[in-house]
Amino acid sequence: MKKYVINGLSYAVEIKGNGFPLLLLHGFTGAKENWEPFVAEWSSHFQLVMVDLIGHGETEHDATISRYEIESLATDLVTLMKEIGFSKFHVVGYSMGGRLALTMAVLYPTVIERLVLESSSPGLKTEEERHERQKKDQQLAERILANGVASFVEKWENIPLFATQKELPEAVQQSVRKQRLLNSEQGLAQSLLGMGTGSQPSWWTHLSDIHMPVLLLVGERDKKFCRLAKEMNEKLPDSTITVIKNVGHAIHVEEPKIFGKIVREFLTTT
């Protein structure tokens, strides 16, 4: 692991493998380690850049709230990749990381070669929806600060979005929980406030301007994101949608072998 100071903020980054660069962006409560199961399959094809996003893992999390805004983070990551030596790269993003990846594609379209969005959205369409979500994220952030990470993780892993993960082996569930518990109250709260779904701009009207190849991956049992992906697929000029059978929101956790193969094939097909 190496630390890179980008625009005054210290980012924790792990780089493995050889080949065309691939930036990997985890979801809310996640960390760069979430991508370790795919290193064996992907590292002979790509140079993997696994980063702890602001507010998570070993990346600095005591910055001002403006540094948590999704556009600010997108700028940081493009700068980070240039610092490492990459002017063009692929991006894979899961959930919150997918919203961030899409933000990068909107703001910096020339640097991304191919884009994989797992269970992701372009944000909320209306100001009213965003305002309502901001209030919920504010309340959740306050509860995290008041009650601690362990209490939050207990509730978080029991929300309907992650119901299908209850069917995974206990060892897998424990591994996911252990990683989530490594996060800090302040980091998660700030992340929610700065780059929650309610705080980010809506990118729905920008989808038609994204011309790189995009793979939309969703789990069959994640009905909400299947619906969102279908709508996104109709607006993106060069996109493919793949629905993975019998899984929910976190495909890379529930079906890692299938996920790893589909992503590798999409990124290596000429």
HUWOJO-V518383 format. One record per residue. RES is the residue in one letter. SS is DSSP state (A for helix, B for strand, O for the rest). Layout:
BEGIN
res/ss
RES/SS
RES/SS
END
This chain:
BEGIN
res/ss
M/O
K/B
K/B
Y/B
V/B
I/B
N/O
G/O
L/B
S/B
Y/B
A/B
V/B
E/B
I/B
K/B
G/B
N/O
G/O
F/B
P/B
L/B
L/B
L/B
L/B
H/O
G/O
F/O
T/O
G/O
A/O
K/A
E/A
N/A
W/A
E/A
P/A
F/A
V/A
A/A
E/A
W/A
S/O
S/O
H/O
F/B
Q/B
L/B
V/B
M/B
V/B
D/O
L/O
I/O
G/O
H/O
G/O
E/O
T/O
E/O
H/O
D/O
A/O
T/O
I/A
S/A
R/A
Y/A
E/O
I/A
E/A
S/A
L/A
A/A
T/A
D/A
L/A
V/A
T/A
L/A
M/A
K/A
E/A
I/A
G/O
F/O
S/O
K/O
F/B
H/B
V/B
V/B
G/B
Y/B
S/O
M/A
G/A
G/A
R/A
L/A
A/A
L/A
T/A
M/A
A/A
V/A
L/A
Y/O
P/O
T/O
V/O
I/B
E/B
R/B
L/B
V/B
L/B
E/B
S/O
S/O
S/O
P/O
G/O
L/O
K/O
T/O
E/A
E/A
E/A
R/A
H/A
E/A
R/A
Q/A
K/A
K/A
D/A
Q/A
Q/A
L/A
A/A
E/A
R/A
I/A
L/A
A/A
N/A
G/O
V/A
A/A
S/A
F/A
V/A
E/A
K/A
W/A
E/O
N/O
I/O
P/A
L/A
F/A
A/A
T/A
Q/A
K/A
E/A
L/O
P/O
E/A
A/A
V/A
Q/A
Q/A
S/A
V/A
R/A
K/A
Q/A
R/A
L/O
L/O
N/O
S/O
E/A
Q/A
G/A
L/A
A/A
Q/A
S/A
L/A
L/A
G/A
M/A
G/O
T/O
G/O
S/O
Q/O
P/O
S/O
W/O
W/A
T/A
H/A
L/A
S/A
D/A
I/O
H/O
M/O
P/B
V/B
L/B
L/B
L/B
V/B
G/B
E/O
R/O
D/O
K/A
K/A
F/A
C/A
R/A
L/A
A/A
K/A
E/A
M/A
N/A
E/A
K/A
L/O
P/O
D/O
S/B
T/B
I/B
T/B
V/B
I/B
K/O
N/O
V/O
G/O
H/O
A/O
I/A
H/A
V/A
E/A
E/O
P/A
K/A
I/A
F/A
G/A
K/A
I/A
V/A
R/A
E/A
F/A
L/A
T/A
T/O
T/O
END
